[in-house]
């Protein structure tokens, strides 16, 4: 299979709610790019819901969906973080975290009840979300002589590259974002331009 350079995530934070026998499950879904963002959201939620019994969560990161974390936060093992994660897997979403805050209602729900509650709360939140498809891009800095400006600008337009920053002097540089699948094709064009240098910066 060819490397897929797209992934699905949510556009902005959303919330959902599920109740069962007095217990209240508040789900908060966030688009995130790293664990630090999740920790910040978690800290804020714990401050806002300090009387809640549990703050369980699951997170999926990276466009190839290879990194995930789960936390049951005191609930029986496998009854909270895993069902939240499974919901993200079934919807094929990544670069997001879902935290479910539970207020205990006095009645034990049992393992099947907990699994269902964390799953449904997560689904309730994700139903409010706008799902967006994003591309995996490589960022390159293109360095060239001022006289080659027209060639470079034509290439940027032809390949539909997004300009991130630019500086024009006798020696010019433009930083562009190139879709992963398109990188080889664009670099081949750049290599045909005399004295033009493309340097890889990072992926986004």
Secondary structure, DSSP 4 states (H G I P E B T S, - for coil): -PPP-EEEEESS-EEEEEEETTEEEEEEEEE-SSHHHHHHHHHHHHHHTTT-SEEEEEEEESTT--EEEEE-TTSPTTSSHHHHHHHHHHTT--SEEEEEEEE--SS--HHHHHHHHHHHHHHHHHHTPPEEEEE-EEEEEEEEEGGGHHHHHHHHHHTTPEEEEEE-SSEEEEEEEEEGGGHHHHHHHHHTSTT-EEEEEEE-
